[in-house]
Every structure is written in structure tokens, then in C-alpha cells.
């Protein structure tokens, strides 16, 4: 009698019916939930060619002082994470007019609920880095497959960076998402923000208007926030200003960290009809649109604190012009505090190490950019 044979890599393997398949199906489903890092150890010592990258990594790690109270922070920047690029089907051909913009963001399991809303607000390409365990990756797969909104979009690249270590490697995630875009420009956003309706098309027009192809500019999308979980999203700038006056919306972090967005000059933005330039100030961390060749984020910053500030400082050191867009906005949606901000607030050593890394970053900036970078040290001392 003819026997049914199915290759074990076939997606149909979970639907096959024969008396032996149940055993292997359970084995397979169990294996999916395992921590893949268990397979990174060499179980058998086979002679192999020396890997130059691995040797360099070991050398860098050996130079770290294990008695240093910030050792775990320093070690994190050298951690090599398993990464699964394009976890789901991706298919996108950038617009031929060279104005296309990809929204870039990173997230963990607790922010999955933002994905559908972002997809409804932004019709252009998206590049996302997700920090997940192997088991969470399978949960995400089931979540995505059950979502009509996500399954209807093939221009969203999902890149899984697998969990390892005790910190959230926020800037590594951003770099992974940035590296895998196929458009000439990118909008560096965060997963908790909803862009205004129509922002994608507006940014493409701004790219031409402000000649981003031939100038070093970072276009600022002004950031606002709501403390309400249910928000009637403003359809226009006029509607947003009205909600701002009524106290339904606020400028982002107005209550807790004004310095982060103060240089955007929201008072000027209210009446602005044309783009305007602003100067860098200490602790500035706006959300920007830049060319894809902009500098990467600095990996030494993990978890909460200084991860975006350091990047904006480097853009300024490389003489990017900061230009505020008069008819663009994004709104931060409320959520529970992240694990990392809780650690920052409650752990004195965490705060001390962040301060140390910050000072080392500024020293590196002075060495790299010379006299021009001295202003960052001065600004820090005055702030």
C-alpha cells in the first residue's frame, strides 16, 4: 500500500494524520518553547578553525574588571544575541521617487497591543525589533496569525532578538531595526506613540521640500501625550491644539522631564506654518526623521536612561540641523511603567552606573569630535 511521507520542515507537518505523527508533533511543539540559548554551548569539543570575531569578543570581555560595580552594564554591550530577521513574511518595494520613509521602533511582549493601532495610523513600511524569549516568539506568532490587521500587512519587518542577560538592550534593538530598512529615510519612533493620520505622506513631502537627500537634517516630529487610555485621536493640528487647551493632551513628559522636548519650542509650533530650525540643548531627545546613513545608537546604554539623548547628541556633533515640522505630531499612549524604569527609580547602583556610562560617553565624544564636543560637558555641568 502507498505510504504517506512528509518532510519534517514542511508547514503541513502539524496537520498530518497518521499513528506516529502525534508523538513527533508533541516533540516539535515542546522544542519550540525551549530556550534556544541552551544549544549555543558546544556539547562536543570538535576541532574547528579559530573565529576572529569570537577571539576579539573574548579579548574585549577579558579586559573588563569583574570587580567593577558596573561590570554587568559594561558586559552587556558585548553580548551577542541570537537574532531571527524577518520572522514573518516581508515584501516591500520602496517608492521609485526616493522619498520613502520607514517607521523604526522596538518592543517587548508587554507592548504587542500597540502593533495594530500603529499599523492603522501608518500605512508605510515599518521595521520592528522585538525582544522575546523563544516561548514568547511562539506566542507572538500566534498573536500575529490571529490578527487580520497584521496579516494584511506585508510591509512590516519583524526582527526577533532573543533574550539574554538581565538588561533590556534598547539601543541594540534600535540598531537592528534601523539596519534592516529598504527605504532612503527612516522615522525613529517608539512603540508607545501613535503617529498622526497621514504622517507617512506628509513626511515624504517634507523630505523633498527640505532637500533631505543633499543636506544633513533631522526633521523633528513634535511629541505629545495623553493620560487617558481611551482617546478620540485628533484628526488635525487645530483639533490637537484645542485638546491641549482643554487639558486632554499635554506636551510629552511635561510633568516629569520638560528638558527632553523643551527645545522643540511648542509655543512657536502652535502658530508655525513653515518648518523652523532649533538648536541642540542638554538632554534633548526628540523623535526625528533622518537619512538611513545616520549614526547608530550607542550600545553601552541599556534599560532606562540616556539611550536617545546620547544619539541626538551625536547627531548634533556631526552637525545635523534640527528642523521642526509645523504640521506633524505624534501622541504617546499611557501604559504601566516598564521594568527598567522601576529598576532605575529603586536601585541606587543602577543610577550610579548610568551616570558613570554617561560621563564616559561624553569623554569619548570629546576624543572623537575634539573641541566642538566640549560644549556637551559644559551644558551637562550647567543643567
DAFENZI-V562628 format. One record per residue. N is the residue number from 1. RES is the residue in one small letter. PHI is phi in radians with two decimals (* if undefined). OMEGA is omega in whole degrees, -180 to 180 (* if undefined). Layout:
N_RES_PHI_OMEGA, N_RES_PHI_OMEGA
This chain:
1_x_*_-179, 2_x_-1.15_180, 3_x_-1.79_178, 4_x_-1.51_179, 5_x_-2.14_176, 6_x_-2.34_-180, 7_x_-1.22_-173, 8_x_-1.21_176, 9_x_-1.49_-178, 10_x_-1.23_176, 11_x_-1.13_-179, 12_x_-1.40_-173, 13_x_-1.07_-179, 14_x_-1.43_-177, 15_x_-1.87_-178, 16_x_-1.21_177, 17_x_-2.12_165, 18_x_-2.76_-167, 19_x_-1.17_-178, 20_x_-1.62_-168, 21_x_-1.19_-177, 22_x_-1.02_-180, 23_x_-1.05_-177, 24_x_-1.27_178, 25_x_-1.09_179, 26_x_-1.12_178, 27_x_-1.06_-179, 28_x_-1.11_-178, 29_x_-1.13_177, 30_x_-1.17_-178, 31_x_-1.08_180, 32_x_-1.04_-175, 33_x_-1.51_-178, 34_x_-1.18_174, 35_x_-1.35_-177, 36_x_-1.08_179, 37_x_-1.12_178, 38_x_-1.11_-177, 39_x_-1.57_-178, 40_x_-1.46_178, 41_x_-1.27_174, 42_x_-1.36_-180, 43_x_-1.33_178, 44_x_-2.22_-179, 45_x_-1.37_179, 46_x_-1.64_177, 47_x_-1.11_-179, 48_x_-2.55_178, 49_x_-1.11_178, 50_x_-1.20_179, 51_x_-1.59_-176, 52_x_-1.07_-179, 53_x_-1.07_-179, 54_x_-1.14_179, 55_x_-1.12_179, 56_x_-1.08_-180, 57_x_-1.10_179, 58_x_-1.06_-180, 59_x_-1.13_-180, 60_x_-1.10_180, 61_x_-1.16_-179, 62_x_-1.19_180, 63_x_-1.41_178, 64_x_-1.36_179, 65_x_-1.59_-177, 66_x_-1.20_178, 67_x_-1.51_178, 68_x_-1.11_-179, 69_x_-1.10_180, 70_x_-1.82_-177, 71_x_-0.96_-177, 72_x_-1.10_177, 73_x_-1.12_-177, 74_x_-1.15_-178, 75_x_-1.14_-175, 76_x_-1.00_-176, 77_x_-1.18_179, 78_x_-1.76_-179, 79_x_-1.18_177, 80_x_-1.72_-178, 81_x_-1.63_170, 82_x_-1.09_-177, 83_x_-2.36_178, 84_x_-2.01_-179, 85_x_-1.34_178, 86_x_0.84_-178, 87_x_-1.06_175, 88_x_-2.02_-178, 89_x_-0.98_179, 90_x_-2.30_180, 91_x_-2.64_-180, 92_x_-2.75_176, 93_x_-1.94_-178, 94_x_-1.01_179, 95_x_-1.01_-174, 96_x_-1.29_-178, 97_x_-1.50_178, 98_x_1.02_176, 99_x_-2.05_-170, 100_x_-1.18_-176, 101_x_-2.23_176, 102_x_-1.82_173, 103_x_-1.40_-177, 104_x_-2.01_179, 105_x_-2.73_178, 106_x_-2.38_-177, 107_x_-2.80_172, 108_x_-2.11_-172, 109_x_-0.99_-174, 110_x_-1.31_179, 111_x_-2.05_-178, 112_x_-0.96_-175, 113_x_-1.12_-180, 114_x_-1.39_-171, 115_x_-1.05_-178, 116_x_-1.08_-179, 117_x_-1.11_179, 118_x_-1.08_179, 119_x_-1.06_179, 120_x_-1.29_-178, 121_x_-1.57_-174, 122_x_-2.26_-176, 123_x_-1.53_-179, 124_x_-1.37_180, 125_x_-1.17_-179, 126_x_-2.34_174, 127_x_-2.14_-175, 128_x_-2.13_171, 129_x_-1.87_-178, 130_x_-1.96_180, 131_x_-1.70_-171, 132_x_-2.40_168, 133_x_-1.45_179, 134_x_-1.05_-180, 135_x_-1.12_180, 136_x_-1.15_178, 137_x_-1.05_178, 138_x_-1.22_176, 139_x_-1.12_179, 140_x_-1.08_179, 141_x_-1.01_-180, 142_x_-1.14_179, 143_x_-1.08_-178, 144_x_-1.12_-179, 145_x_-1.17_179, 146_x_-1.57_-177, 147_x_-1.90_178, 148_x_-1.07_-178, 149_x_-1.07_-177, 150_x_-1.23_-178, 151_x_-1.23_-180, 152_x_-1.45_-178, 153_x_-1.87_177, 154_x_-1.86_-179, 155_x_-1.78_176, 156_x_-1.98_178, 157_x_-1.60_179, 158_x_-1.81_-179, 159_x_-2.05_-178, 160_x_-1.55_171, 161_x_-1.89_-173, 162_x_-1.39_-175, 163_x_-1.11_172, 164_x_-2.83_-179, 165_x_1.51_-173, 166_x_-1.72_-177, 167_x_-1.92_175, 168_x_-1.50_-173, 169_x_-1.42_-169, 170_x_-0.98_-176, 171_x_-1.36_172, 172_x_-1.07_-179, 173_x_-1.06_179, 174_x_-1.06_-180, 175_x_-1.12_178, 176_x_-1.09_-180, 177_x_-1.12_-180, 178_x_-1.15_-174, 179_x_-1.17_-173, 180_x_-1.96_173, 181_x_-1.98_-179, 182_x_-2.01_-179, 183_x_-1.88_-179, 184_x_-1.26_-177, 185_x_-2.27_178, 186_x_-2.48_177, 187_x_-1.81_-176, 188_x_-1.47_-174, 189_x_-2.00_172, 190_x_-2.25_-171, 191_x_-1.17_-177, 192_x_-1.46_-177, 193_x_-1.81_170, 194_x_-1.82_176, 195_x_-1.24_178, 196_x_-1.07_175, 197_x_-1.08_178, 198_x_1.50_-177, 199_x_-1.10_-177, 200_x_-0.98_-180, 201_x_-1.18_-180, 202_x_-1.09_-180, 203_x_-1.16_179, 204_x_-1.11_177, 205_x_-1.21_-179, 206_x_-1.13_179, 207_x_-0.99_179, 208_x_-1.30_-177, 209_x_-0.98_-176, 210_x_-1.76_175, 211_x_0.88_-178, 212_x_-1.13_-178, 213_x_-1.13_-173, 214_x_-2.04_180, 215_x_-2.33_179, 216_x_-1.60_-179, 217_x_-2.20_169, 218_x_-2.11_-178, 219_x_-1.52_-175, 220_x_-1.59_173, 221_x_-1.73_-177, 222_x_-0.99_-174, 223_x_-1.91_178, 224_x_-2.21_177, 225_x_-2.55_172, 226_x_-2.16_176, 227_x_-1.75_-178, 228_x_-1.74_179, 229_x_-1.26_177, 230_x_-1.92_-176, 231_x_-2.20_171, 232_x_-1.43_-169, 233_x_-1.15_-178, 234_x_-1.11_-177, 235_x_-1.58_-178, 236_x_-2.67_177, 237_x_-1.10_-180, 238_x_-1.04_180, 239_x_-1.15_179, 240_x_-1.11_180, 241_x_-1.10_178, 242_x_-1.12_179, 243_x_-1.18_178, 244_x_-1.13_-180, 245_x_-1.18_-179, 246_x_-1.45_180, 247_x_1.51_175, 248_x_-1.40_178, 249_x_-2.16_176, 250_x_-2.37_170, 251_x_-1.19_-170, 252_x_-1.05_178, 253_x_1.05_-180, 254_x_-0.96_-175, 255_x_-1.41_-170, 256_x_-2.10_-174, 257_x_-2.64_-175, 258_x_-1.03_-174, 259_x_-1.05_-176, 260_x_-1.03_-175, 261_x_-2.28_-179, 262_x_-0.95_-177, 263_x_-1.07_176, 264_x_-1.02_178, 265_x_1.08_-176, 266_x_-1.11_179, 267_x_-1.09_179, 268_x_-1.22_-177, 269_x_-1.08_-178, 270_x_-0.90_-175, 271_x_-1.91_-176, 272_x_-1.17_175, 273_x_-2.11_177, 274_x_-2.24_179, 275_x_-1.06_178, 276_x_-2.36_-176, 277_x_-1.55_174, 278_x_-2.23_-179, 279_x_-1.72_175, 280_x_-1.12_171, 281_x_-2.37_-179, 282_x_-0.97_176, 283_x_1.24_178, 284_x_-1.20_179, 285_x_-2.53_-180, 286_x_-1.32_173, 287_x_-1.70_-167, 288_x_-2.26_171, 289_x_-1.89_-177, 290_x_-2.43_172, 291_x_-1.20_-176, 292_x_-1.20_-179, 293_x_-1.57_-179, 294_x_-1.28_-178, 295_x_-1.05_175, 296_x_-1.31_173, 297_x_-1.36_-179, 298_x_-1.41_-173, 299_x_-1.26_-178, 300_x_-1.17_-179, 301_x_-1.56_-179, 302_x_-2.17_178, 303_x_1.13_-175, 304_x_-1.72_169, 305_x_1.84_170, 306_x_1.21_-177, 307_x_-1.22_177, 308_x_-1.51_-179, 309_x_-0.96_-179, 310_x_-1.10_-179, 311_x_-1.18_179, 312_x_-1.14_177, 313_x_-1.07_-180, 314_x_-1.19_176, 315_x_-1.05_179, 316_x_-1.11_180, 317_x_-1.08_178, 318_x_-1.54_173, 319_x_1.17_170, 320_x_-1.27_173, 321_x_-1.59_178, 322_x_-1.65_-176, 323_x_-2.13_-178, 324_x_-1.52_179, 325_x_-1.48_-172, 326_x_-1.30_-176, 327_x_-2.12_178, 328_x_-2.04_173, 329_x_-2.79_176, 330_x_-2.46_-175, 331_x_-2.22_179, 332_x_-1.42_-180, 333_x_-1.66_-176, 334_x_-1.22_177, 335_x_-2.79_177, 336_x_-1.15_179, 337_x_-1.04_178, 338_x_-1.22_179, 339_x_-1.03_-176, 340_x_-1.24_179, 341_x_-1.22_177, 342_x_-1.14_178, 343_x_-1.10_-180, 344_x_-1.04_-177, 345_x_-1.26_-172, 346_x_-1.77_-173, 347_x_-1.98_-177, 348_x_-1.09_-178, 349_x_-1.11_178, 350_x_-1.04_-178, 351_x_-1.18_179, 352_x_-1.11_-178, 353_x_-1.15_178, 354_x_-1.08_179, 355_x_-1.09_179, 356_x_-1.10_-180, 357_x_-1.11_179, 358_x_-1.08_-180, 359_x_-1.12_179, 360_x_-1.16_178, 361_x_-1.09_-180, 362_x_-1.12_177, 363_x_-1.14_177, 364_x_-1.07_179, 365_x_-1.09_-180, 366_x_-1.10_179, 367_x_-1.15_-174, 368_x_-1.39_-174, 369_x_-1.87_173, 370_x_1.20_-172, 371_x_-0.97_-177, 372_x_-1.03_-175, 373_x_-1.49_-180, 374_x_-1.10_-178, 375_x_-1.09_-179, 376_x_-1.21_177, 377_x_-1.17_-180, 378_x_-1.12_-179, 379_x_-1.07_-179, 380_x_-1.14_-179, 381_x_-1.18_-178, 382_x_-1.51_-175, 383_x_-1.50_*
